[in-house]
């Protein structure tokens, strides 16, 4: 009888323990379901690992991330991701980098890799050309108010326009898709100034076409008189153009200064007088108006040859008198001297004008083959990217500009190497009034490559 009682007591104890265990497990499961912290902790332990180079996020198939149509990883639950990140940092006891990038095995193209929102380590000149059906930003048949007919290849006898359908994708950089309304809003009450040669004028016309969408835009105001840019009597064109978008009070202007030196007639009363070309003085227009600019883009390069100096009757001056330096008689040295001079001057002004962002655009490449513009040189290729699509170098191909801006607050807008790959996008022998034997392998068709220059400029603004 005693054995039977002991057995029943032991059995009852086991049943009680089992019931208590079952109750405890039920409570824990209920708490687990109600408390996301426990779930977050488990996911953090499973999903994060710390290699020597920093954080990588392994995204499991049942994670709270989804793939966007553009191929990036998007966050489906920001609060959950934040908790996972914080718990992972505590678990590993490590300081995180400035950004965390999510990767999956489906991410094949590192060119669109997302870095920090500031693109702090971005080299916009390094990357590749990719086909893009969203290009161009405007029609080559339109934008007639701002686009010179001589550069509107759609209005010429040219029949191939594949060059219009490419965009530049920098490596390891995020590039925002250009949208003109958003751009104009971002430039509210601001002035963008292009100062340079005819390639600078092309960039200006490209910017006007992009900002207007190539539409007639009668509401856009001509503000050239505010800057004294009125066409002189007998001149083919004024020294520049100024337009203002009234809805956002955004002003975009261009001033012609092919050498970025101060040009002053030696005898102001004689129309045929030689012109003093002051290599150590910035253009008078720039000195007078630069305080009104919020963005300034300089360029020079293709007028530094004996033919141009003779045709314009330019006589080099330094320290207010004709040049006496044998070294500066070499025009390569004279150009180098002038570029460094204007960068030093501009850099000295910037502390007093903190809102001004100044850029020096590198030289636009020429693609004449088997001669020059006046000796039968051509650029007849019409197939895009026959010389390659990618720029791998970290340094600029324009050493003059690269060296001049180094250590200053003037930024480089480096377009030389990426433009070198686009020999098919020049005017070539296409013209409204073609001249036999003359090819333009210097200027670009618009829409075209200068639109990319402006995309990179806008991204860096």
C-alpha positions in Angstrom: 0.0 0.0 0.0 2.9 2.4 0.9 4.5 1.7 -2.5 1.3 2.5 -4.3 1.0 5.8 -2.4 4.6 6.8 -3.1 4.1 6.0 -6.8 1.0 8.2 -6.9 2.8 11.1 -5.2 5.8 10.8 -7.6 3.5 10.7 -10.5 1.6 13.7 -9.3 4.8 15.7 -8.9 5.8 14.9 -12.5 2.4 16.1 -13.7 2.7 19.3 -11.7 6.2 20.0 -13.1 4.9 19.3 -16.6 2.0 21.7 -16.1 4.2 24.4 -14.7 6.7 24.0 -17.6 3.9 24.2 -20.1 2.5 27.3 -18.5 5.9 29.0 -18.4 6.5 28.2 -22.1 3.1 29.6 -23.0 3.9 32.8 -21.2 7.3 33.1 -22.9 5.7 32.5 -26.3 3.1 35.1 -25.7 5.8 37.6 -24.5 8.0 36.7 -27.5 5.1 37.5 -29.9 4.3 40.8 -28.1 7.9 42.0 -27.6 9.8 42.9 -30.8 13.0 43.4 -28.9 13.5 39.6 -28.6 12.8 39.1 -32.3 15.1 42.0 -33.1 17.9 40.6 -31.0 17.7 37.2 -32.7 17.7 38.8 -36.2 20.6 40.9 -35.2 22.6 38.0 -34.1 21.8 36.0 -37.3 22.0 38.8 -39.9 25.1 40.8 -39.0 28.7 40.0 -39.2 31.8 42.2 -38.9 34.6 41.6 -41.4 37.8 43.6 -41.1 36.7 46.2 -43.5 33.5 47.2 -41.7 29.8 46.2 -41.6 28.1 44.2 -44.3 24.4 43.4 -44.0 23.4 39.9 -45.2 19.8 40.1 -46.3 18.0 36.8 -45.7 15.2 35.8 -48.1 12.6 36.5 -45.5 14.0 39.8 -44.4 12.1 43.1 -44.2 14.0 44.5 -47.3 12.6 44.7 -50.8 14.3 45.3 -54.1 13.4 48.5 -55.9 12.9 48.7 -59.7 16.3 50.4 -59.9 18.1 47.4 -58.4 18.9 49.0 -55.0 17.9 47.5 -51.7 15.2 49.5 -50.0 14.2 49.4 -46.4 10.7 48.1 -45.7 10.7 48.7 -42.0 12.9 51.5 -40.8 12.3 51.0 -37.1 13.2 47.3 -37.2 16.3 48.0 -39.2 17.4 50.7 -36.7 17.0 48.3 -33.8 18.8 45.5 -35.6 21.7 47.9 -36.4 21.9 49.2 -32.8 21.8 45.7 -31.3 24.5 44.5 -33.8 26.8 47.4 -32.8 26.4 46.6 -29.1 26.9 42.9 -29.8 30.2 43.5 -31.7 31.3 46.4 -29.5 32.6 48.2 -32.6 32.2 51.7 -34.0 30.2 51.6 -37.2 31.2 53.4 -40.4 29.3 56.4 -41.7 26.9 54.3 -43.7 25.7 50.7 -44.0 25.1 49.2 -47.4 22.9 46.2 -48.0 24.1 43.6 -50.6 22.5 40.5 -52.0 23.8 38.0 -54.5 21.6 39.7 -57.1 23.7 42.9 -57.0 25.9 42.5 -60.0 26.8 46.1 -60.8 28.9 47.9 -58.3 28.7 51.2 -60.3 25.4 52.0 -58.6 26.7 51.0 -55.2 25.3 53.4 -52.5 27.8 55.1 -50.4 27.2 57.9 -47.9 24.6 60.5 -48.8 27.3 63.0 -49.2 29.3 60.9 -51.8 32.3 61.9 -49.7 34.7 59.5 -51.5 33.2 60.0 -54.9 35.3 60.6 -58.0 32.7 61.7 -60.6 35.3 61.5 -63.4 35.8 57.7 -62.9 33.1 55.4 -64.2 31.5 54.4 -67.5 29.0 55.3 -70.2 25.8 53.3 -70.2 22.9 53.2 -72.6 19.8 55.0 -71.2 16.5 55.2 -72.9 15.6 58.2 -70.7 18.1 60.4 -72.6 18.1 63.1 -73.9 16.6 65.6 -71.5 15.2 67.8 -74.4 14.6 67.5 -78.1 17.2 68.5 -80.6 14.4 69.9 -82.7 13.3 72.3 -79.9 15.0 74.7 -77.5 15.4 77.1 -80.4 15.4 80.1 -78.1 18.7 79.1 -76.5 20.3 76.4 -78.7 22.4 77.8 -81.6 21.4 76.2 -84.9 25.0 75.5 -85.7 25.1 73.0 -82.8 21.6 71.5 -83.2 22.5 68.3 -85.1 18.9 67.3 -85.4 18.5 70.3 -87.8 21.4 69.2 -90.0 21.9 66.4 -92.6 23.1 64.0 -89.9 21.1 60.8 -89.8 22.5 58.9 -86.8 21.6 60.1 -83.3 22.5 57.1 -81.2 25.0 59.4 -79.4 22.0 61.0 -77.6 21.1 57.9 -75.7 23.9 57.6 -73.1 24.5 58.7 -69.6 27.6 58.8 -67.4 27.6 56.5 -64.4 30.4 57.4 -61.9 31.9 54.4 -60.0 30.8 54.3 -56.4 28.7 57.4 -56.6 25.0 58.1 -56.3 23.7 60.3 -59.1 20.3 61.8 -58.7 18.1 61.7 -61.9 17.8 65.3 -63.3 14.4 66.8 -63.0 14.1 70.4 -64.1 11.5 71.6 -61.6 13.4 70.2 -58.7 16.6 71.7 -60.1 15.1 75.2 -60.3 13.6 74.9 -56.8 17.1 74.0 -55.5 18.4 77.1 -57.3 15.8 79.4 -55.8 17.1 83.0 -55.7 20.5 81.9 -57.0 22.7 82.7 -60.0 24.8 80.3 -62.0 27.5 81.8 -64.2 29.6 80.2 -66.9 32.7 82.2 -67.9 34.9 80.8 -70.7 35.2 80.0 -74.4 32.8 78.6 -76.9 32.7 75.2 -75.1 31.6 77.1 -72.0 28.9 78.6 -74.2 27.8 75.1 -75.2 27.6 74.1 -71.5 25.5 77.3 -70.9 23.1 76.5 -73.8 22.9 72.9 -72.5 21.9 74.2 -69.1 19.3 76.5 -70.5 17.8 73.6 -72.5 17.8 71.3 -69.5 16.3 73.8 -67.2 13.5 74.7 -69.7 13.0 71.2 -71.0 13.7 72.6 -74.4 10.4 74.4 -74.4 9.9 78.0 -75.6 9.3 79.3 -72.1 8.2 82.9 -72.9 8.0 83.6 -69.2 11.8 83.4 -68.9 13.2 86.9 -68.7 16.2 88.3 -70.6 18.3 90.0 -67.9 21.4 90.7 -69.9 21.1 94.5 -69.5 21.6 94.1 -65.7 25.1 92.9 -66.5 25.9 95.3 -69.4 25.7 92.5 -72.0 24.1 94.3 -74.8 25.3 93.6 -78.4 27.5 96.5 -79.6 26.7 98.1 -82.9 28.2 96.1 -85.7 29.0 93.1 -83.6 27.8 89.6 -84.5 26.7 88.8 -81.0 27.0 90.2 -77.4 29.7 89.1 -75.1 27.3 87.1 -73.1 23.7 86.2 -72.3 21.6 86.3 -69.1 18.3 84.6 -68.5 16.1 84.4 -65.4 13.4 81.9 -64.5 10.9 84.2 -62.6 9.0 81.5 -60.7 12.2 80.6 -58.7 14.2 83.7 -59.4 17.0 81.5 -60.9 19.5 83.3 -63.1 21.7 81.5 -65.6 24.4 83.5 -67.5 27.3 83.1 -69.8 30.2 85.5 -70.4 32.7 85.0 -73.2 36.3 85.0 -72.0 38.3 82.5 -74.0 41.5 83.1 -72.2 40.2 84.1 -68.7 42.6 87.0 -68.8 41.7 90.7 -68.7 41.4 92.1 -72.3 41.9 95.8 -72.6 42.3 97.7 -75.9 45.7 99.5 -75.9 44.1 102.4 -77.7 40.4 102.6 -76.8 39.8 105.2 -79.6 41.1 102.9 -82.4 38.8 100.0 -83.3 41.8 98.3 -84.9 44.0 98.7 -81.9 45.9 95.7 -80.4 44.5 94.4 -77.2 46.5 94.0 -74.0 46.0 90.4 -72.7 46.7 90.7 -69.0 47.7 87.2 -67.9 47.8 88.0 -64.2 44.4 89.7 -64.0 41.0 88.1 -64.2 38.5 89.5 -66.7 36.9 92.8 -65.7 33.4 91.3 -65.9 34.3 88.7 -63.4 35.9 91.2 -61.0 32.8 93.4 -61.2 30.0 90.8 -60.9 31.3 87.7 -59.2 29.9 88.7 -55.8 26.4 88.2 -57.4 27.1 84.6 -58.3 26.2 81.5 -56.3 27.8 79.0 -58.7 30.7 79.9 -61.0 32.1 77.6 -63.7 35.3 78.7 -65.5 37.0 77.1 -68.5 39.7 77.9 -71.0 42.0 76.0 -73.3 41.5 76.1 -77.1 42.4 79.7 -77.8 45.9 79.3 -76.5 47.6 79.2 -79.9 49.4 81.7 -82.1 46.7 81.8 -84.7 44.0 82.8 -82.2 46.3 85.4 -80.6 47.1 86.9 -84.0 43.5 86.9 -85.2 42.3 88.7 -82.0 45.4 91.0 -81.9 46.1 89.9 -78.3 49.4 91.0 -76.9 50.4 89.3 -73.7 51.0 91.6 -70.7 52.2 90.9 -67.1 52.4 93.4 -64.3 50.7 96.0 -66.4 53.3 96.0 -69.3 54.1 93.8 -72.3 55.5 90.4 -71.4 59.3 90.3 -71.2 59.6 86.7 -69.9 61.1 84.2 -72.4 59.4 81.4 -70.5 55.9 82.9 -71.1 56.5 83.1 -74.8 55.7 79.4 -74.8 51.9 79.5 -74.9 51.7 76.4 -72.8 53.5 78.2 -70.0 51.4 81.3 -70.6 48.2 79.3 -70.3 49.5 77.5 -67.1 50.4 80.9 -65.6 47.0 82.4 -66.3 45.1 79.4 -65.0 47.1 79.4 -61.7 46.7 83.2 -61.5 42.9 83.3 -61.7 42.5 80.3 -59.4 44.7 82.1 -56.8 42.7 85.2 -57.2 39.4 83.4 -56.9 40.5 81.3 -53.9 41.5 84.5 -52.1 38.0 86.0 -52.6 36.0 82.9 -51.5 36.3 83.4 -47.7 34.5 86.8 -48.2 31.8 85.1 -50.3 31.0 81.8 -48.5 27.9 81.0 -50.5 29.8 81.0 -53.8 30.7 77.5 -55.1 33.5 77.9 -57.7 34.4 75.2 -60.3 37.1 75.0 -62.9 36.0 72.7 -65.8 38.8 70.8 -67.4 39.5 71.0 -71.1 37.1 69.4 -73.6 39.0 67.1 -75.9 39.4 67.5 -79.7 39.0 64.5 -82.0 40.5 65.5 -85.3 42.1 62.7 -87.2 44.5 62.9 -90.2 44.8 66.7 -89.9 43.4 69.7 -88.1 40.2 71.7 -88.6 41.7 73.6 -91.6 43.9 70.8 -93.0 41.4 68.1 -93.7 41.1 66.6 -90.2 38.0 64.5 -89.7 36.0 62.7 -87.0 33.7 60.5 -89.1 33.0 57.8 -86.6 29.3 57.5 -85.8 29.4 54.4 -83.6 29.4 55.1 -79.9 32.2 54.0 -77.6 34.4 52.3 -80.2 37.4 53.3 -78.0 35.9 51.9 -74.8 33.2 52.9 -72.4 35.1 53.2 -69.1 37.5 55.5 -67.3 39.6 53.8 -64.7 42.2 56.4 -63.8 41.9 58.4 -60.5 43.8 61.5 -61.7 42.6 64.1 -64.2 43.8 64.1 -67.8 44.0 67.9 -67.5 47.1 68.4 -65.3 47.1 72.2 -65.6 43.7 72.6 -64.0 44.2 69.7 -61.6 47.4 71.2 -60.3 46.0 74.7 -60.2 43.0 73.9 -57.9 44.9 71.5 -55.6 44.9 72.9 -52.1 42.4 75.6 -52.9 38.6 76.0 -52.3 38.0 76.0 -56.1 36.7 72.6 -57.2 37.6 70.7 -60.3 34.8 69.8 -62.8 36.7 67.0 -64.5 35.1 66.0 -67.8 38.2 65.4 -70.1 38.7 61.6 -69.9 35.0 60.8 -70.0 34.5 63.1 -73.0 37.5 61.6 -74.7 35.5 58.4 -75.2 32.8 60.2 -77.2 34.4 61.0 -80.5 31.1 60.1 -82.4 29.2 63.0 -80.7 31.0 65.9 -82.3 29.4 68.1 -85.0 31.8 66.5 -87.5 30.8 67.4 -91.1 27.2 68.1 -90.1 26.1 71.7 -90.4 23.1 73.7 -91.6 25.5 75.3 -94.1 28.3 72.7 -94.5 31.7 73.9 -95.8 33.5 71.5 -98.0 36.5 69.9 -96.3 35.8 71.5 -92.9 34.9 69.3 -90.0 34.1 70.4 -86.5 35.7 67.9 -84.2 35.9 70.3 -81.3 32.3 71.3 -80.6 29.6 68.9 -79.6 26.1 68.1 -80.9 23.3 69.3 -78.6 21.7 67.5 -76.9 24.8 65.5 -76.1 27.9 65.3 -74.1 27.7 68.8 -72.4 24.5 67.7 -70.8 26.5 65.2 -68.9 28.9 67.9 -67.8 25.9 69.8 -66.3 24.6 66.6 -64.6 28.0 66.3 -62.8 28.0 70.0 -62.0 24.5 69.9 -60.5 25.4 66.8 -58.5 28.4 68.6 -57.0 26.4 71.8 -56.3 
